[in-house]
């Protein structure tokens, strides 16, 4: 979700000036907490980086953010005179909710505050750098990480695969809705252990660059993927290995793609 910290304020009453100042201070506090303008909570990764340096405070970060959001809401509601804001209070609630959802998802697949902070930062960085939906990216990460032992993946390995997938969506030029749908469908495929049927159709239709990467990594053509899926050969392990083999090629193509 794109956020901007710029507010346009029109206040007729001088008595409202203090409330305006309070609102601005609340916004500054939110910025300092990591909610800067950008494609998807673009400054929030900095807040997560801070958490990484002090991993014991991972839970406190979310609570502090939510308190700041509530404070902002109260300040905005009390302003006298017309208030024209480029960012609505709802946007900050949505941001806090997204952050909390991310944290809850990562808690399910990490052990301890240190791993939690690392996973949070990885998902934030992937979502921002590839301009993909945060919640869907987090869900895909969770689905893959749930089976990372079976897939012989470390936390960094999970992040690498999710990053490659997200970049192929950007290369495909998928809309936010299409990208989110593809990420969710792919996550379901990883949960079931095989990519086929509706999930495969979604990938091929909404993320052609992802389908191409999987096919190339398996030494097949895109046209052969449906047959492989029907035969149950597009297992989670096979898809992961295919994507890992194409990581460098995807990185190079992504670097040349205007997003």
Phi, psi and omega in degrees: 000131181280132178235149175227142182265008182272127179242138173253115186244135173234110183235118184279327186267133178293334181292344180272354186300320180297321179293324177298315180298320178297319179296317179297320178294323178296319178295320178298320178297320177296319177300316180296331178283348176122358184267070178265167180293149180162180184298313179215099181045052198299339178260356186294335179297331178294320178296321179291325176299318177299320178297322179298325179284341178222071192299337182294343183263017184303313180292323181296330180300315181294315181297319179296320179297316180296323178296321179294322179296316178297321178297318179297318180300316180296318181295317181294321182293333184268001182293136177267147179085174180297136178233116179249114184239133176288338177239126179275159176300325180302325180299322180287323174298316179299320180296315179296320179295318179297319180296317180295318179298316178302312181300315181296320178296316183291330178297331182288340185235016178230162181235099179098163185295327180296311178295323179300312181297320179296316180294318177303311182297320180299314181294317177302311183298317180297312182300317182289311187292331181256000177059043180250157182301132183296311183298317180293323177296317179296321179295317179297316178302315181298316182299316181289317182296331179301327182248025187294331178293314178296327180273359180058046181245140169275177175300319178294326178293319177299314180299322179296316180293315180297321178297317179296316178300314182297322179293324179294329177293320177295318179298323180290345182072028182292141175292169180301318181293317180293318180297316180298317180297316180296318180296318180294314180297319179293322177299321178294324178295318178295325179293322180277341177096356180209143179260116180194177175057227184299321180296317179294318178301319180298317179297314184291326183276321187257346181220067183302326179292328176291316177300319179296319180295318179296314180298313181298321180292338179260002181071029181238173173265162178300323180297336181275351184296321181298318179295320178296319179295316180298328180276359180075022183268350177270063180288163179302318180297316181294320180293317179299313180297321179297316181292322178297323180290339182256008185301313181296317180297319179294318179301317181294318180292321179297322180296336180262001183266130176276117183253000000 
